[in-house]
């Protein structure tokens, strides 16, 4: 899954939920379950997610929704192999982007 969000410092929970095509309640649930997601909260208590939070959410989404990990399995995987998983995840995302571009070029021919 490729997330299309504009370059910003902070994203609202609605923007994040819409980008991942999930309910905001799932984002709040993952925030409670995973320590790596720490959005800032304003005076009203509204969550503001940073680009780093978005990367972590993408990784969690990949593990849970795409690879079928349980929440506990994803937590363990993140703790034990976070750096390796993150680099592999970034490589996969770049390759998917290249593939999409190549398909687009092929369709234009």
C-alpha positions as CSV (number, residue, x, y, z in Angstrom):
1,X,0.0,0.0,0.0
2,X,1.3,3.4,-1.0
3,X,0.3,6.3,1.3
4,X,-0.2,9.6,-0.4
5,X,0.0,12.4,2.1
6,X,1.2,16.0,1.4
7,X,4.5,17.1,2.9
8,X,3.5,18.6,6.3
9,X,4.9,18.7,9.7
10,X,1.8,17.3,11.4
11,X,-1.2,15.3,10.2
12,X,-4.6,15.0,11.9
13,X,-5.9,11.6,12.8
14,X,-8.6,12.0,10.1
15,X,-5.9,12.6,7.4
16,X,-4.0,9.6,8.6
17,X,-7.0,7.3,8.8
18,X,-8.1,8.4,5.3
19,X,-4.6,7.8,3.9
20,X,-4.5,4.2,5.3
21,X,-8.2,3.7,4.4
22,X,-9.0,2.6,8.0
23,X,-11.2,4.0,10.8
24,X,-9.7,6.6,13.1
25,X,-10.5,4.2,16.0
26,X,-8.0,1.7,14.6
27,X,-5.2,4.4,14.5
28,X,-6.1,5.3,18.2
29,X,-6.0,1.5,19.1
30,X,-2.6,1.0,17.4
31,X,-1.4,4.1,19.3
32,X,-2.2,2.4,22.6
33,X,-0.8,-0.9,21.5
34,X,2.5,0.1,20.0
35,X,5.0,2.3,21.9
36,X,6.6,3.6,18.7
37,X,3.6,5.7,17.8
38,X,3.6,8.9,19.9
39,X,1.5,11.6,18.3
40,X,1.7,15.1,19.9
41,X,-1.6,16.4,21.4
42,X,-2.7,20.0,21.4
43,X,-4.6,21.8,24.2
44,X,-7.9,20.3,23.0
45,X,-6.4,16.8,23.0
46,X,-6.4,16.4,19.2
47,X,-3.6,14.1,17.9
48,X,-1.0,15.5,15.5
49,X,1.0,12.8,13.8
50,X,4.6,13.5,12.6
51,X,6.1,12.0,9.5
52,X,8.0,9.6,11.8
53,X,4.7,8.5,13.2
54,X,3.4,7.9,9.7
55,X,6.5,5.7,8.8
56,X,5.9,3.7,12.0
57,X,2.2,3.4,11.1
58,X,3.1,2.2,7.6
59,X,5.3,-0.4,9.0
60,X,2.7,-1.6,11.5
61,X,0.1,-1.6,8.7
62,X,2.4,-3.7,6.5
63,X,3.1,-6.2,9.3
64,X,-0.5,-6.6,10.5
65,X,-2.7,-6.0,7.4
66,X,-0.4,-7.1,4.5
67,X,1.7,-9.9,6.1
68,X,-0.9,-11.1,8.5
69,X,1.0,-10.7,11.8
70,X,-1.0,-10.7,15.0
71,X,-0.6,-7.6,17.2
72,X,1.6,-9.5,19.6
73,X,3.7,-10.9,16.7
74,X,4.1,-7.5,15.2
75,X,5.2,-6.0,18.6
76,X,7.8,-8.8,19.0
77,X,9.0,-8.4,15.4
78,X,9.4,-4.6,15.8
79,X,11.3,-5.0,19.1
80,X,13.7,-7.7,17.9
81,X,14.3,-6.7,14.3
82,X,13.1,-3.1,13.9
83,X,16.1,-1.8,12.0
84,X,16.3,-4.8,9.6
85,X,12.5,-4.7,9.1
86,X,12.5,-1.0,8.5
87,X,15.2,-1.1,5.8
88,X,13.5,-4.1,4.1
89,X,10.2,-2.2,4.3
90,X,11.7,0.9,2.7
91,X,13.2,-1.2,-0.1
92,X,9.9,-2.9,-0.8
93,X,8.1,0.5,-1.0
94,X,10.7,1.9,-3.4
95,X,10.4,-1.2,-5.6
96,X,6.6,-0.9,-5.6
97,X,6.9,2.7,-6.7
98,X,9.3,1.8,-9.5
99,X,6.9,-1.0,-10.6
100,X,4.0,1.4,-10.7
101,X,6.0,3.8,-12.8
102,X,7.0,1.1,-15.2
103,X,3.4,-0.1,-15.5
104,X,2.3,3.5,-16.2
105,X,5.0,3.9,-18.9
106,X,3.9,0.5,-20.5
107,X,0.3,1.6,-20.6
108,X,1.3,4.9,-22.2
109,X,3.0,3.1,-25.1
